[in-house]
């Protein structure tokens, strides 16, 4: 009995070490460096264990994504509710809140950068999970405001969300975009610019 408990504990500890190793490799080398060999080397274990416990690198990535998405959900939940007086005001609040949540989450940004240059069922799955986090928060917080007719709100939202997410990724991968350094001061400029762009949003 004691031997089986010890084996269980050892497996649990090894699994945790492998996931932590995957996170370290992803943050240090990006997605191009993330594979069974690099994960096992970082964890200090035989790569056979990565296959045995996770069916390969994809299983590790799934757990990393789950952690990143849970952190995003926690960040969003901690933001105090606002009384938005118009669709434009709530759109601004939502975009800036998401921008801040992404910037605070290096793991999520690395995974998002991966999805920009590759496509796979795993990446599609992670994107759907990440979008579900934001949509759940939006449904909970969205005020009951009438959307003006004859306005393509989904298209406007798609353009602005793409901009916010690209800027968040660039803040980690390049540190700048189009001559704007994406440090705290630069991101404050970006937030101000988003406010100006939202003049196109219906009220």
N, C-alpha and C positions, 0 to 999 in steps of 0.2 A: 504493500500500500504506500509506504513512504517513498519507494522508488518511483512509482507512477506519479505521485504528487510532484516529486522533484523534476521528473521529465516534463510534466505539464508546465511547471514554472520555468524551466529552461526554454521550452518552446515559446512561451509567452514573451520571455525576455528577448529571445532571438528575433521573434517577429517584430517587436518594438524597435530593436536595434536596426533591423533591415529597413523598416519604414523611415526611421530617422536618417539612415544612411542615404536613402533615396532623396529625401528632402535636401540633405547637404549637397549631394551631387547636382541636383536640379538648380539650386541656388548658386553654386559655384561655377558649374560648367554649362548650364542651360540644358534644354531638352536633347540637344545633339549628343551630349555626353552621358545620357541616362540609359543604361542597359544593364543586363544581369551581371556582367563582369565588373563594371564600375561600382554597382550597388554592393555586390558581395565584397569587393576589395575595401570599400569604405566601411562596411559593417564588420570586417574582419572575420568573415565566415566563408564556408564553402558555397560556391554558386549553386550547388545542387539544392541547398536549403531554400534559395529564392524560388526555384521551381516547385519544390515540395510544399512550401507554405503558401505561395502566392501564384503558382502556375506561370511564373515568369515576371518580367518587368511590368507588364500591364496591370497585374494584380497590385503591385506596389503603388503604381501611379493612381489607381482607383482610390486607394486609401489616402494618399496624399491629397487628392482632389476633394474627398469627403471632409478632410480636416480643413482645407482652405475654404470650402463653401460654408462649413459650420462657423468659421471665424468671420466670414462676410455677414452671415445671418446675425451673429452676435453684435457686430459693429452696427448694423442697421437698427437692430432692436434697441440699442443704447442711445440712439439719437432721439431727443425729445420731440414729441408730436408738435406740429405747427398748425395754426389756423390759416390755411391758404384762402385768400379771398377771391382768387381767380384761377382758371386753368393754367395761365402763364406762371403765376406765382408758385403753384404746386410743381409745375414742370421744372422750374429753376431749382426748387428745393430738392426734388428727386435727382436731378442730374448732378448737382453739387454734392449731395450725400453719397451717391454712387461713386463719384470721382474720389472722394475722400476715403471711402471704404476700400476701393481698389488700391489706392496708393499705400494704404496701411497693410496690404497683404501681399508680400513678395511671392509667396507660393502661387497664389491665384494669378498674378501677373505673368509669371513664367509659363504657366499652363496656357494662358490666353495667347501669349506670344507664339507658342507652339501651334495653336490652331490657326494662326494667321498664315503660316507657310505650309501646313500639311492638312490633309483631310483623312479621317479614318472613323470607323464606328466608335472607337474609344473617345476620340476628341469630340465627336458629335454628342456622345452621351454626357461628357463633362460640360459641354456648352449648355445643353438642355438643363442640367442640374443647376448650373450657375444662374441661368436665366430664371429658373423657377424660384430661386432665392429672392431675386429682385422683384419678380412679379407678385410673390406672396406679400412682401413688404408693401408694395404699391397698393395692392387690394385692401390691405389693412388700414393704410394711412390716407388713401385717396379721399378727398372731400367730395360731397355730393354736389358737384357743379355741372351745369349743362355745357356740353361741347357745342360750340357754334356750328351751324350747318355749313355744308359745302366746303369743309376744311379737311384736308388729308392729314389728320393728326398722326396716324401710324408712320407715314413717310417722313414727316418732320421729326418725329421721335427717332426714327432709324438713323437719319443723318446726324442728329445731335449725339445720340448714343455712340455711334461709330467714332465721332470726334473725341468724345470723353474717354472712351476705352483705349483708343489709339494713343492719346496723350498720356494716359496712365501707364501704358506699357512702355512708352518712350521714356517716361520719367525714371524707369528702372534700367532699361536696356541701353539707352544712349545718353540719358540725362538732359536731353534738349530736343527741340523740334522747331524747325524753321527759324532758327536764330534766337529762340526763347529758351533760356536755361530753366529746366523744370525742377528747381529747388523750391523752397517754401515761398520765396518772393515771386518767382516765375509762375508758380501755380496760383498764387493770388491774382496775378495778371490774367491767367487763363480763366479763373472764376469770374472776373470782371467782364472779360470778353464774352463768356457764355451768357451773361446777363444782357449784353448788347444784342447778341444773336437772337435771343428770345423775343425780341421785338416782332419777329415773324410769327410767333406763336399766337394763336387766336385767344381773344379774351371776350 
